[in-house]
Amino acid sequence: MSLGALTLYGYWRSSSAWRVRIALNLKGIVYRSQSVHLVRDGGEQHREDFAAKTPLHQVPVLEVDGPEGTVRLTQSVAIVEWLEEQQPKPPLLPQSPLLRARARELMEICNSAIQPMHNLSTLLAVEDLGSTRVAWAGPRIAMGLASAEAIVAEVAEQFAVGALPSAADAFIVPQLFAARRFEVDLGPFPTLRRIEASCMAADAFRKAHPDQQPDAPKDN
């Protein structure tokens, strides 16, 4: 089915926007990328034109120009769930109710338990309080990954919740990238690393990687 013209507002290194790029690629959905630089000039997310799209001043924003007009969706979990409902095939969630719950559990560990700990606004506040980004974010990311590792160690096959990639993988891969940025030792998480390797062998994941985005620094 046609979803209309889609524009994804994001930032090359945003883990939240990255998740949505993976989901769109897994679905084979064509979209246009629009960069919102989160650092330049104090952060383009605070500009009036972008703030009109989302009062939270955050990426991602998925803008949908469809037959009923233009709608904007925010928050990666909501966007991924909407894509799944609008275009069920190929699925982003497994058929098994238990595995669907495990996939959502992994998504929320990344989305709610880990990512807010290294969100830019959080890190700026941490620096104002006298700590450093690595000292603050590293141990908290590791704690969340330990929880995710315990889940995938029980249910993973080639991918996080089975033999096919799912929304869970779309959340795990960006989170491991962020973990490396904050100098987290990934040695204790062998299943997550194995899943990441399986994902990065697939075009949908490779094309979504930050280094492949139009707004990625050329010397990155």
Summary of the structure (lengths in Angstrom):
residues: 220
radius of gyration: 17.0
end to end distance: 37.1
largest distance: 51.6
contacts: 700
relative contact order: 0.15
helix: 55%
strand: 11%
